[in-house]
Amino acid sequence: MLIKGYFNYEGPWSDAQKELLCMNTGSWRTKRPVINPELCIDCGFCSLYCPVQCMTDAKEYFTADLNFCKGCGICANECPRKAIEMKPEADFLN
């Protein structure tokens, strides 16, 4: 079923020449990626494999934009140095 207003066609990449759909989905994440800067070699694999492209290059290592991160863990799985650890959101409650 096509939702009017988002895409003109049924395929998810059919409107790729336009801005991609960005929705703030970070509020329902159960785990978040935590990067160990001492292990990160800034290779960019986490960014390459992130389905929503929320991994951004900081000055020395990649970080996740937690407003859009869904906590899927693909970045941690693909990191060749295992510099990303998925930690429960409960660890970050005040």
N, C-alpha and C positions, 0 to 999 in steps of 0.2 A: 504494500500500500504506500502510495506517495504522499508525503506530508507537504501540503502547499506552502510555499514560501522558502523552503530550504533548498531543494534541488529541482531542476527542470525535468530531469530524467530519473529513472529508477536506479541506475548504477551509481555507486558512491563516488566514483571519480569522474563522472561525466561532466561536471562543471569545474574542472580543475583549473581553468583559466581565470576563474574568479577567486576571491578570498575563500580559504577553507573555513568550514564551520567550526567555531571555537565556543565551547560551552564550559562554564565554570562548574566542574564536577568534583573538585577536591574535597568537598564536605562529606562525602560518603565513603571516602577511602578508609580501609582498615589497617593498611600498612603503608609506610613511606620509605623511599630510598634515602639512605644516609651514606654520603660519600666520604671515604677516608682519603684526604688529600695527599697523604704520604705514599699511598699505593697507586693513586691515579696517575697515569702517564699521558692524559689528555689525548687519547687516541680517537675518541668520538664514537666508538661502537655503541655506547649507551644511547646517544642521540640518533644514530642511524637506525637502530632497531626499535626505538620508542614509537609505539603506534600513534600517539597523539603529538609527537614531537615537542614534548615539554622539557626535555633536557637541553639546557643552554650552556654555552661555554663561558665560564667565568674567567678571570685572569689567569688562573693556574690550573683549574680543574672544572669539570662539568658539574652543574647543579640542576635540580629539578624545580620547575615552577609548580609549587604545591597547589596553586589554584586550579590547575588542569590535570595534575597527575592522578591517575586512577588506582595506583598501587598494585599494578599487575605483576611487577617483578621481572619483566623481560629485560630491563636494563641491567639488573643484578645478575641475571642468568647469562647474558651475553658479554659481560665485562671480562676480558682476558686476565686481568690482574686480581679479580675478585675484590675490587675496591669499593663496591656498592653492597650494602647490607640492607635488607628489608626489615624495618623495625616496626612493632605495633604502634598504632596511633596513641594508645593508652600511655605509652612511655613519655608522651609529650604534653599531657594534660597538666594544667597548672594546679 
